[in-house]
Amino acid sequence: MNPVLKYLNSLPVLEQAAFAARCGTSVGYLRKACSKKQRLGESLCINLERESGRVLTVEQLRPDADWAYVRNSTAVQAISAQPATESIASEVQ
């Protein structure tokens, strides 16, 4: 069974709609996309991962995307966004 459908079906009906809304979509769209085996957009995959508490993962939903690069890029950006004084102070310690 499709992991999105499996996750949706594990939720009470009222929570399904709330979950889909937090992801920026609807239950109807998710069910239709899964039944037609449509490729979900990257942003939706990220929302699904976040809102499911990582029960659904972007790697599982879109294995064609290089999520390892994206995850590592985010960490590198966070480090490089630190003020230089913080970076230097942490290196000295």
C-alpha positions, 0 to 999 in steps of 0.5 A: 500500500502507498505510504501516504494512504497507509498513514492517512488511513491510520488517522481518525477521519477528522484528523485526516482533514486537519493533517492534509490542511497543515500540509497545504492540500486536501485529503481528496487530492492526496487520495487521488494522487496516490491512486493515480501514482502521481509524483508529489511535489517536493514542497508537499513531500517536505510538508508531509514529512514535517506534519507526520513527525517523519513517519513519512519521509521525503526520501520515501515519497520522492526517491528520485530527488537528492535529499541527502544533498538538500539536508546537508546543504541546509546544515552547511547554510546554518553553519555559514550563517553564524556570525564570524565571532561565534564561529571563531569562539567555538573553534578556540574552545 
